[in-house]
Every structure is written in structure tokens, then in C-alpha cells.
Amino acid sequence: MSERPTFSPFWHRVRAMTPRLRPHVQITRQHYRGQRWHVLHDPATNQFFRLGPVAYEYVQLLDGRRTVEEVWQISLSRHGDEAPTQGEVIQLVSQLYNSNLLAVDATPDIEQLLGRGRDRLKKTIQQQAIGLMYFKIKLLNPDRILGWLEPILHPILNRWGFIAWAALLIAALAAVLPYWDELRTGVESTLAPSNWGWIFVVFVITKLIHETGHGVICKRFGGQVPEFGFMMLVMMPAPFVDASASWAFDNKWRRISVAAGGMIFELFIASLAAFVWVATRSGGNPLLHQIAYNAMFTASLSTVIFNANPLMRFDGYYMLSDLLEIPNLMQRSTNMLKYLGERFIFRVRDIFPPTSDPKEQGILTVYGIAALAYRIFLFFSITLYVMGQMFGLGLILAVWTAAMWFILPMAGFVHYLASSPKIADSRPRVVFTTLVLVSAILLMVGAIPMPDRRWGDGVVESSTRSGVFAGVDGFIEQAHVRPGDRVRKGDPIVTMTSRELVSQRESVEALIKESESLELEYLTQNQAMAQIAREKVSAHRQQLEFYDQQIARLVVRAPHDGVIVGNDPSFAVGMFAKEGTPLCDLVDASALRVAAELSQTEGSWLFELPREDLKVEMRSHSRVNRVVTGHVHRIIDAGQKDLAHAALGVAGGGAIETDSKDKSGRYAKRPLFRVDIDPMLATDDPLIAAIGAPGERVRIRFTLPSKPLLTQWVDRLEKIIQGRVNI
């Protein structure tokens, strides 16, 4: 790596200045990764600035009498190579001045030296515009209100209060977990338009309590809370307080406590709501029951997606930053990615990473990539959801956010290529490298055909499937087979016993013997009575034949050759089964197929291509190492909600969302296309050994004709939008 350039061509413009810290600036000492830092705080503007030990010593020496040149010479004599360079001094003085922390004898020309730095108000407005999903509106100063509230809550704002809170949270989870299915299915009614008003009210109240938690704990440790207002959190107004005074706390656990305070207060309310929800499940107030569910839902959803998520600059971000002891994590990770691009792609010289610690460089790189990926994910997921609810508003949000998050950064990159002094000596090479990379990416995604693969879920079924049922009433004494066993026609499935049938048969046998005796007695005395006895014998013999047939049915036999699937008959041993009770299923293993279910938007390509152009590959969940090819046998072009098997639904382990009101698990929430696929195997290869027994789930891959990736992405996005907004 090149040495830092000691001198700057702009040094002559600032060398004679005599700046000094403003007298009202507050200074706090902190420690990060074993190194001492100092935080400068301007209470008037609530601006903060962190300085390392060498930079802080330099600023201390600026007393309004010494010039910038004199202080720099002193720093050089004390620290040698560790002293700041002239360019770093210019940047330091400029940043402190722009943060209203430094007073100078005359307005400096530093902004022009550093590329015309941004005006503070203009920067704030720009940030609000870029963050349309979560921009802020300030209303009042809540410090006096929180100062009144903090002594009331002070007795529980300690470790014992935290232990009690954790116990309450665990108790609430234990109370609601037995009703998990009911909790899961309640989301649909919560998001219904009829509940929007109540969920809006509950959301604002829980977020007001959340922000109160931040403010009260900040006051608990001596911080000031100068601002209260509302921020538009994905087009939803949510209260906020400015607890940034905690940044100056010398103890990192106090800073973490302030960041976590909102979630602690909010989850406390959610825990109480959980007990109310359980208590009002049956016979309670339906409105109170729904409001309690709304509180649990909003607290958990917003906490996971926003507050606890360290990839956004909310509570989880500041907690992670303090836990890792890396200040300005987001900004420095972005600078780290910029450095890697300039260093290894553009080969720019005389640039330096935001940290010299290799471990910290790795953390910044990983975090920067993760935050960038999450921003892209958040853009698509939130805008698609809003478009599904309010198409016009969602479209405006999508266009605006895309412009601010993607188009403006691209414009900034073009400006960097055109005017950045970093690449002044190598601008043609950097521009050429950029054009080559952009052309290569466009060629790769927009021109080169790539395999187009679509995925689906299916279930193995047989075209010949017979149910095996109990032939008579009786107790199941023995099971001869289990699922997966092969049987031939007539093989026993289960053996049953029936004392009633045996006793009835014995009674008929006794009646036959009695009637035969009477017939012999009447032959010599009364021919008419003998004839009657003979007819009784014949009738009783018919009854005996009937009971013999019934007793024979106590052994349930296979109706045809096949494989046992479905219920395990051995589980029913000892149980009483009435006539017609299903025992298991028998399928013809030589006639297996796969029934796939595809959504109407994801599967529309089925009708755009000939079947011979579709390559189908299947992999059973129980045989992941075996890939079976197949061909589309039939496509049912009418959307239907009845699933081929309950195993495809969420309750059966599949991925298809089912109707919460359907208890069978075979009624999908949205219409689906049914596709029947025939496996293609060698004649001596058993189908059941290749793709599994009927009822098993199968992952299916459809390979379409190759197309450029950009075409594939546009097609998928179009289908997703159609599915979300119903157009």
C-alpha cells in the first residue's frame, strides 16, 4: 500500500487560520476496541463527532491563538508517522466546522477545497427525500415530560426490573404457544380492511410507548431528549424521540440499554396483551380479543422487521455498533466498500481504508454487503406489499424510492468519474474500466441466453388407487403389512375377530341340528311337519353360509396387486372397527405419476410453450440424491383451489398457503394450476423406488428454453406484480 501523502496543494489556504472549539461543546471519553476516543457534543444543535486520540490532541491544541500550521508541526514532532497529514487536517477542520463545533476567526474556504461540502439543512432535506419510507416530522421538546415520568419508573429501571420483564415475557410465550395455529391463522383477519382502523390506533399507541422507553431510559442515565415527532414508517405514522444524547455516554451498556429500551417497553405491552388474548378466546369480548391480537402482531412484526434489525439504522443497528465497538458502522462500511472498489477494481493509488484493523475491515465488508442486499430486498418487498393494498400509492412509492436509492447514487457515481480528484491521474483508465465492466454486465444479463428454470411442488399419486376397508364389525387382532409393503391380490392385510359372529354361527349350527332331528322324527308320523322341518334346515343352512362369508371377511385381503400406502394398519391393532372403516390404501406401483400445483401467475408460461419444449426433472424429498425426468401429461387450465394432496399445504409440510377455515388442509387460499407429470424410467426400474410412495412430496424443476437473465427477471417481476395487485 502507498504511503499517505503528507502535503496538500491547498494547505496554503488554511495554514494561517486560528480556529478553536466553541466554549459550549461538551466532551465525553469513550473506549472502543481498547482505544480511547472522545465524543464532541454541541447541545444547541445536538451534533456529535468522534475523535481518535491523535486527532483529539490536535483539536485541543487549537486554542484560537496557534495557527493550523503551528499545531500541525507540534503534532508531527510528537507523533511522527501517526500524526495527521495536511489533507487529513483540512478534512478534520472542515467537518468540525460544518458540525458547528469549531469557531474560526474568518469564514474558511474549506468547503470548496473538499468539493463544496453540503449545507446542513440541504443535507437534512435530501435525507428525508431519500428516506421516503421513514422520514421524520419534528413536533415538540418532550424533555420535561420525560423528566416527570422518569422518577415514577425509576424503581424498576434496574437489573431486577429487567429480570421481572424477562420472566413476564417467558410466561406470555408459554401462555400463547399452545394456541400457535390460532395465532398463525389470525394474521389474515388482522390485515383485513375492516381491521385497519383498529390496527392503526394500536400501532400508534404501542410505538408511543416504545419511544417513551427510549426517552425514559436516556433520562435515567442523565441524557437529554430534545425532540419528539412522527416518522412515516412505510407510510404509517409512528412516534419518535431523539435519544441521541446516549451517544455521549461513556459506558457502552448504558448506550445499549437506551437503544433496547423501546423494544423492552413494547414487548412488555405485547406480553400483557398476550394474557388478555388468551383470557378472551372463548366467551370474552370479541373487540378486546382482536385489539389484544393487534398489539401482539404490531409489536412482534415491527420489532423484527425494523427495530431489532441491525441492517437498518434503528435500535438493532446502534446495539450492534456498540457490541462490536465500531462507531459509525453504516457509514464506515459504505466507505469500506468504496475503498475496495477503488483499490482493487480501479487500482487507485494513495487511498486508505476507514480502518487499519484487519478484523474490523472484515466486519465492515460483511456488514456493508448485507446492508446493501437488505436494502434491495426491502425495496421490493415493501413496495410490492403497498402496491397490493393501494396500487397507486405503491407505484409512486416504488418510483420515488427507486430514484432516490438507485438512480441518484448512479448519478453520483457518474459525477465521481467526471470530477473526483482521487482519480485525476488515472481518469481515462478508470472510465474505460467502468465502461468495460458495465458492458460486460449488460452483455451477460441482457444478451447471452441462460437456462431458464422454474420451480414447483408436487406429490406422488397413482392413477389406480383403492381403499382397503373393514368388511365387518370386529376387533383388529393382527396386521400383516405396513406402508411400503408390496402385496399380491388376495394377500391378507389385517385379521379381525368377532365373538358375536362366532356365537351367531354356533347358534345357527344348533338350530340346524335341532331341525334335522325334528325332520327325522316327523318322517314316520307327519309328512307335512317333516316338510316344514326340512325347509327350516334349508333356511338355517343359508344363514350358516352367510355367517361363514362374514367370518371370512374378518381377514381383510388385498383387492389387487400393489403397494400399501396411507395409514399404518399396525397402529389399529386392538381397536374396534366398524364395517367400512378405512384401514389403508393400495396403489398400483406401476402407474405412478406426480401431481404438481402451480400458482396462476407463476405457471402461466405452461400455456405459452409447447409441452415438448419443457424439460421436467423431479427430486423426492425422501430421495434427494435421485433425479427423475418426466414429461407433462396433462394441464388443467382452469384454476382450482382443491389440492391434489394435503401434503402440499402448509399444515402438511408443503409451501402452499391453505384457507384457514378449511380443516382438511386441502383447500388452497388462491386458485392453482394442476399439472400431471409422468415419470420416465427404464422398464426394470421400480417407480416407487425412484420417486417415492404416493403421498410423498416432490420438488419439480421445469427447464424452459434459454433466455437472457434480464428477460427472465423482468418476466418474474411482472408475474409477481400481477399476483400481488390482481391486474
C-alpha positions, 0 to 999 in steps of 0.5 A: 500500500502507498504511503499517505501523502503528507502535503496538500496543494491547498494547505496554503489556504488554511495554514494561517487560520486560528480556529478553536472549539466553541466554549459550549461543546461538551466532551465525553471519553469513550473506549472502543476496541481498547482505544480511547476516543472522545465524543464532541457534543454541541447541545444547541444543535445536538451534533456529535463527532468522534475523535481518535486520540491523535486527532483529539490532541490536535483539536485541543491544541487549537486554542484560537491563538496557534495557527493550523500550521503551528499545531500541525508541526507540534503534532508531527514532532510528537507523533511522527508517522501517526500524526495527521497529514495536511489533507487529513487536517483540512478534512478534520477542520472542515467537518468540525466546522460544518458540525458547528463545533469549531469557531474560526476567526474568518469564514474558511474556504474549506468547503470548496477545497473538499468539493463544496461540502453540503449545507446542513439543512440541504443535507437534512432535506435530501435525507428525508427525500431519500428516506421516503419510507421513514422520514421524520416530522419534528413536533415538540421538546418532550424533555420535561415530560420525560423528566416527570415520568422518569422518577415514577419508573425509576424503581424498576429501571434496574437489573431486577426490573429487567429480570421481572420483564424477562420472566413476564415475557417467558410466561406470555410465550408459554401462555400463547404457544399452545394456541400457535395455529390460532395465532398463525391463522389470525394474521389474515383477519388482522390485515383485513380492511375492516381491521385497519382502523383498529390496527392503526390506533394500536400501532400508534399507541404501542410505538408511543410507548416504545419511544417513551422507553427510549426517552425514559431510559436516556433520562435515567442515565442523565441524557437529554431528549430534545425532540419528539415527532412522527416518522412515516414508517412505510407510510404509517405514522409512528412516534419518535424521540431523539435519544441521541444524547446516549451517544455521549455516554461513556459506558457502552451498556448504558448506550445499549440499554437506551437503544433496547429500551423501546423494544423492552417497553413494547414487548412488555405491552405485547406480553400483557396483551398476550394474557388478555388474548388468551383470557378472551378466546372463548366467551370474552369480548370479541373487540378486546380479543382482536385489539389484544391480537393487534398489539401482539402482531404490531409489536412482534412484526415491527420489532423484527422487521425494523427495530431489532434489525441491525441492517437498518439504522434503528435500535438493532443497528446502534446495539450492534455498533456498540457490541462490536465497538465500531462507531459509525458502522453504516457509514464506515462500511459504505466507505469500506466498500468504496475503498475496495472498489477503488483499490482493487477494481480501479487500482487507485493509488494513495487511498486508505481504508476507514480502518487499519484493523484487519478484523474490523475491515472484515466486519465492515465488508460483511456488514456493508454487503448485507446492508446493501442486499437488505436494502434491495430486498426491502425495496421490493418487498415493501413496495410490492406489499403497498402496491397490493393494498393501494396500487397507486400509492405503491407505484409512486412509492416504488418510483420515488424510492427507486430514484432516490436509492438507485438512480441518484447514487448512479448519478453520483457515481457518474459525477465521481468519474467526471470530477473526483480528484482521487482519480485525476491521474488515472481518469481515462483508465478508470472510465474505460474500466467502468465502461468495460465492466458495465458492458460486460454486465449488460452483455451477460444479463441482457444478451447471452441466453441462460437456462431458464428454470422454474420451480414447483411442488408436487406429490406422488399419486397413482392413477389406480388407487383403492381403499382397503376397508373393514368388511365387518364389525370386529376387533383388529387382532393382527396386521400383516403389512405396513406402508411400503409393503408390496402385496399380491391380490388376495394377500391378507392385510389385517385379521379381525375377530368377532365373538358375536359372529362366532356365537351367531354361527354356533347358534345357527349350527344348533338350530340346524341340528335341532331341525334335522332331528325334528325332520327325522322324527316327523318322517314316520308320523307327519309328512307335512311337519317333516316338510316344514322341518326340512325347509327350516334346515334349508333356511338355517343352512343359508344363514350358516353360509352367510355367517361363514362369508362374514367370518371370512371377511374378518381377514381383510385381503388385498383387492389387487396387486400393489403397494400399501400406502396411507395409514399404518394398519399396525397402529389399529391393532386392538381397536374396534372397527366398524364395517367400512372403516378405512384401514389403508390404501393400495396403489398400483406401483406401476402407474405412478405419476406426480401431481404438481400445483402451480400458482396462476401467475407463476405457471402461466408460461405452461400455456405459452410453450409447447409441452415438448419444449419443457424439460421436467426433472423431479427430486423426492424429498425422501430421495434427494440424491435421485433425479427423475425426468418426466414429461407433462401429461396433462394441464388443467387450465382452469384454476382450482383451489382443491389440492391434489394432496394435503401434503402440499399445504402448509399444515402438511409440510408443503409451501402452499398457503391453505384457507384457514377455515378449511380443516382438511388442509386441502383447500388452497387460499388462491386458485392453482394450476394442476399439472400431471407429470409422468415419470420416465424410467427404464422398464426394470426400474421400480417407480416407487423406488425412484420417486417415492410412495404416493403421498410423498412430496416432490420438488419439480424443476421445469427447464424452459428454453434459454433466455437472457437473465434480464428477460427472465427477471423482468418476466418474474417481476411482472408475474409477481406484480400481477399476483400481488395487485390482481391486474 
